Amino acid sequence: MSKKIIILVILLIIGLGAGYYFGMAKKPEDRGHKTEAHKTEAEAGGKNQQTAMDEAIKVFKERIAADPKDAEAVGRLADIYFESGKFEEAISEYKKAIKLNPKDIDSINDLGLAYIYVGKMDDAVSELTKGTKIDPMYQRVWLSLGFAYISKNNKIEARKAWQRAAAMDPASPIGKEANKFLERFK
């Protein structure tokens, strides 16, 4: 049962992340039925996207080489690794970004998520809990903390985190997502 929940949560997180990052960039007419031409176009887009990510990695590495204390560049490099599914590289860069800017709540949240993806649930809970202390009103960190807890098969703590996320702004996308998880894991 525990492995099923972990797999479900990981797939859900990947799906949400992919949907957010890739779905938001599409035009509404591109979200419908795919013809063969669209599929070929999408495959080419995937190659172009990888090329763009490789170029972005290069640019941010150059920025960091010019200024190793550029916390924003380090954080953006980590984000690109995360979006590319290179979670170990993302973890390394998020740690550097947080060392440069210990209150960077976005990097703390994303570090916690990256730990979930590589199966380091205790590290995920630890980082995300730190995030809740740094900015207790950052709704996303509570949602992520719920993911980390449910991945550890700790439904009670997961529900507490999701309740906190939902209570902050139930009408927001994060609040709605938290409420979905609360319904699912009663």
N, C-alpha and C positions, 0 to 999 in steps of 0.2 A: 504494500500500500504506500509506503513512504517513497519508494522509487517512482511510483506512478505520479505522485503529487509533485515531486521534484521535476520530473520530465515535463509534466503538464505546465508547471510554472515557467520553466525555462523556455518551452515552446511558446507560451503566451507572451513572455517578455520579448522574445525574438520577433514574434509576430507584431506586437505592438510597436516595437522599435522600427522594424522594417516598414510597417504601415505608415508610421509617423514620418520617417525620413524620406521614404520613396513615394508614398501616396500623396503627400502634400505638394510635391514638385510637379505632379502630373496635371495636365489640363483636364477639365471635366469630361471632355469628349474622349480622352484617352483611357478613361476608367471603365469603359463598356466592353463589348465583345471584341475579342482579338482575332483578326484574320491572319493568314500566313504572312502577309506583308507586315502587319503589326508585330508579329512574333520576330521576324527577321530584324525589324527596326529595333525592337526591344533588346535583342541579342547584341546588336551594334551599340545600342545605348549602354549596355552593361560593360562592353569593352571601353567605350568612351568614358564611362563613369570610373572605371579602374584607372584609366590614364589620368583622369582629372584628380583622383585621389593620390596617385603616385606623384603627380606634379605638386599637389598641396603639401604632401609630406616633405618633398624637396624644399619648397618655399619655407615651411616652418622650421625645418632643420637649419636652413641658412640663417633665418632670423635668430634662432637660438645660438648658433655659432657666433653670430655678431654680438649677441647680448644674452649670455647664459642665465641672467636673472629676469628675463622676459617671461613672467608667469603666464601671461595671456597666450603667448606663442606655445609654451609647453603644454598648456591646457588644451589648446586647439589641436596640437599634434596628437595628444592622447585621444581626443574626440574622433579624429580621423582613424586612428588605429581601432578604436571601439566600433565605429561604423563599418569598418572593413572586416570585423570579426577577429581581429588580432588582439585578443584580450590580454595576453601576457604583456605585450608591448604597451598596451593601453594602461595596464596596472603600473608598469614602471614609470611611465610619463605622468600619470595622475599623481603618483607619490611625489615626484619632483615638483609638480605644480603646487601641490598642497604644502610642501616644504617651503616653497617661495611665498605662498600666500595661504597661511593656515586657516583663513576664514572663507576660502573659495568653496562655497557650499555646493555649487554645481559639480566641481571636480570630486568632492567628497562623495556626493550621491552617485556619480558615475563610477567612481572607484568601487563603491559597494556593489553596484550592479555587475561590474566586470568580475569581481570576486564570485558572485553568484554563477556567472557563466562558466567559470573554471572550476566550480565545485568547492570553493573555499567559503563555506557558509559561516563559520565562526568569524572569519576576517570580515565578511560582508556585514554581519550583525554589529561587529565592533565599530567599523567605520561609519555605518549608517547611524548608529546610536550616538557617536561623536557629533555627527551632523545635526541630529535633533537637539543637541545641547548648544551647538554654535548658533543655530537659527531654528528655534522651536516652531516658528510660523511658516517655515518652508514646507509647503504641502507635499511636494514630490518626494522628499526624503522619508516622510511617514509612509507613503505608498510603497516605496522601495523597501523600507524596513519590514513591512508586511510580507513582501515577496521573500525576503531573506528568512524570516521566521517560518513561513509556510514551507519553504525549501528544507528547513530543519525539522519539519513535521511538528511545529509548535503552533497549533491552531489558536490557542488562547492569546499568545503574544501577537500573532499575526492579526487577529481580529482587533486587538487594542490599537495597533498601529493604523489599521485601515479605518477604524472608528474615528481616530484623531484626524486622519486625512480628510475623511468625509465631512466631519463637523466643521472644518475650517471654511469650506465653500462647497456645499453639496451640489451646486449647479455647474461648477467648473468641470472640465473634462477629467481632471484628476479626481475630484470628488465623486463624479459619476462612476469612474473606474473603481474607486475604493468601495462604493456601494455595491457594485457588481460582485466584487470579491467577497464582501460581507454576506451577500445572498448565497453565493456559491459554497462558501465554507461556514455554514451555520453550525 
